[in-house]
Amino acid sequence: MSAPRDLADPARRAVALAYGERDAADGLAPRVVARGQALLADAIIERARAAGIAIHESRELVSALMGFDLDQRIPPALYVAVAEVLAWAWRLEQGLDGRAAPVGRGGDAPSAGPA
């Protein structure tokens, strides 16, 4: 039996990114479409799961993205890190990593894919 989690725990954070074919065609960077802590982070993760969006855990990347405004494009300094997450999500969708469906859950979890 596990101990109940603290619902007000600000350490639980999530950031959702959006990046679609049109963004790529227009040469635009991914953008932050949701971010939050505690219960809001849980809601972001649950909505991503319900929509079939891949969830990737990276405390460092979430920390870097939490300071951005909603709808803000990520800066060039984060291109490589975000590109790795997007490539991971694409491989999941294509079934190229051996998993049948997106998985993941944690305190910090940016989701990658269409939002």
Buried (B, 14 or more C-beta within 10 A) or exposed (E): EEEEEEEEEEEBBBBBBBBEEEBEEEEEBBBBBBBBBBEBBBEBBEBBBEEEBBBBBBEEBBEBBBEBEEEEBBEEEBEEBBBBBBEBBBBBBEEEEEEEEBEBEBBBBBBBBBB
